[in-house]
Amino acid sequence: MYSIDLVAGNRRKIMLRRFLFAVLTLSLVSTSAIAGSEGSEKMSSKRGASVESKECFEKLSRGIFKFNHALDNAVFEPVSKGYRKLPVPIRKSTGNVIDNLRSLLTLSNNVLQGDIKEAGNTAGRFLINSTVGILGVFDPAEKMGLAEKPREDFGQTLGKWGMSPGCYFVLPILGPTTARDAIGLIGNSVVDPVYQITHNTETDMLIGNQNYQEHNYYVFKGTDAVDFRAKNIESFDNVEKNSIDLYSTVKSLYLQNRAQRVLNASTTIETQDESDWEEIQTD
């Protein structure tokens, strides 16, 4: 009886979370539309894509940015450099596994955007790499003509639906974002199959450990972040060395990149791995 009540209670929590997400989405869509009508943003020829965004809390954001930068110098960069010392085959295989799991979120957003062709490509890559590629360790799908495409997230989907970026601000640890992409961060947890599986209470109860599955999810996200940071060490260093105002430079790069991702345009940001640069917004 207790286990049934626990499952029912968690189901109610999930439904409540999804309801609150829907309310938040509608609220911020309205706020973003008002901001756009007041001319606070310069829009491109397509709705949802913008290379400029109004600053909502610039002073606070700059303070958080300094904190994030210090944390990166003290923790993330050293860990990433240590990760870079691993043999290339190990790093390549790890990156492949992470990309394979992350493709499920891309698949969900391909479908939500109505891009059936890309959804088919993403689904085919996942099935082939999860089986023939041994859980994604290898990438035989590439050799079979299914090329890897840029990642998609719910923030991009909202942009495709016509929602403007809204205010720009910086989150602790998570980094730069906009009102639209902040909603996207929440939405990712709703449409990401990996998140839903690892946070499924019924599955946790079957294995007898309610924390194990969630722990796996955060290990997956942490490894993804380290893999991305390691691929772009030189790129981040170059941006830092060549910037008069690092905060403004990162803001500009972030907004340009997100606008390009919404339009599925080729990026102008030069990194060691351009397909990963979107992770600067830590979806």
Secondary structure, 3 states (H helix, E strand, C coil): CHHHHHHHHHHHHHHHHHHHHHHHHHHHHHHHHHHHHCCCCCECCCCCCECCCCECCHHHHHHHHHHHHHHHHHHHHHHHHHHHCCCHHHHHHHHHHHHHHHHHHHHHHHHHCCCHHHHHHHHHHHHHHHHCCCCCCCCHHHHCCCCCCCCCCHHHHHHHCCCCCCCEEEECCCEEEEHHHHHHHHHHHHHCHHHHHHCCHHHHHHHCCCCHHHHHHHHHHHHHHHHHHHHCHHHHHHHHHCCCCHHHHHHHHHHHHHHHHHHCCCCCCCCCCHHHHHHHHCC
